[in-house]
Amino acid sequence: MYNPKPIDTSEIKLPDDIIELGEIIAKNVHEQWASNRIKQGWKYGIKRDEIKKEHPCLVEYDKLSEEDKEYDRITAFETLKLIKKFGYKIIK
């Protein structure tokens, strides 16, 4: 059985400017996901339906629930933390 072992980034604290970047990345993660789904023939639907290819998250990022936004934020912030953990610097 698969046992995921993500690298622990819990000790990494992100400064405010990087948190702002994280929000931009989270929105873009959603845009990429939605773009790919639409290319695959998916469309908006009130509930997820694999057969009809409908999904309730095929809306603009700002219209997502906070719970759905959190999914994209986790991806963005964990990636940024991993970059910092390995000693890279993020400079504007």
Secondary structure, DSSP 8 states (H G I E B T S, - for coil): ---------TT----HHHHHHHHHHHHHHHHHHHHHHHHTT-EE-SS-BTTTTEETT-S-GGGS-HHHHHHHHHHHHHHHHHHHHTT-----
